Amino acid sequence: MARYATQVILLGVTVAITTAAPAGAQTYRLADHRAYSREIADAAARHAVPERLVWAVIRAESGFDPRAVSRQGARGLMQLMPETAAMLGVRDAFNPRENIDAGVRHLRALIERFRNDLRLAIAAYNAGERAVAAYGRVPPYPETREYVTQVLRFYGTPSGLVELREYVTQVLRFYGTPIELVELPSGVYRITQRDGTVVYTNIPPVNRPRRAGG
């Protein structure tokens, strides 16, 4: 019997919340993020993570300072802890390409671990996945809560919808050409892949879908 998987992508929400930097968090001067646009784009495409989300995490973590070191010892653009960097095979945490690729791989793993719940994945990036798993929600740590709000605020700028469309395209490219693309009455699209995977998304696909019941 074939096994079927279901993936829900409901990320088309604009978040506009004003917040200060996380209490007690390391702060850095915001450097020119355009210097790392190629590295971000490459890693985002390779690991199927929205570019805007990578940009938002880097901005919150290091302010795009490749030499940033936190009080806890996290290093580089995506502030990798030494043990995490070692686990991901990073030789030089201050190398932008290595750091971004490893950070995005880690972020992708957290997104999958928490079933595409971005709030939980972002919280786990800050507080660790054990803490998030133990509470079953964003841990009640002021720094983590403010960190999640900050990342979502950076991510939820007007151009975020463009990045979400790119993310859906990346997901579809990863799973292959769909065998069925249906627009449901609720405005959600159901995409059935050749391997049996079913993807639900509220981001309009490029190809014209068949309407349910039509």
Salt bridges, closest charged atoms under 4 A:
ASP32 OD1 - ARG34 NE 3.08
ASP42 OD2 - ARG97 NH1 3.35
ASP101 OD1 - ARG46 NH2 2.87
ASP101 OD1 - HIS47 NE2 2.96
ASP101 OD2 - ARG105 NE 3.19
GLU112 OE2 - ARG108 NE 3.21
GLU129 OE1 - ARG113 NE 3.38
GLU180 OE1 - ARG190 NH2 3.82
GLU180 OE2 - ARG210 NH2 2.82
GLU183 OE1 - ARG211 NH1 3.45
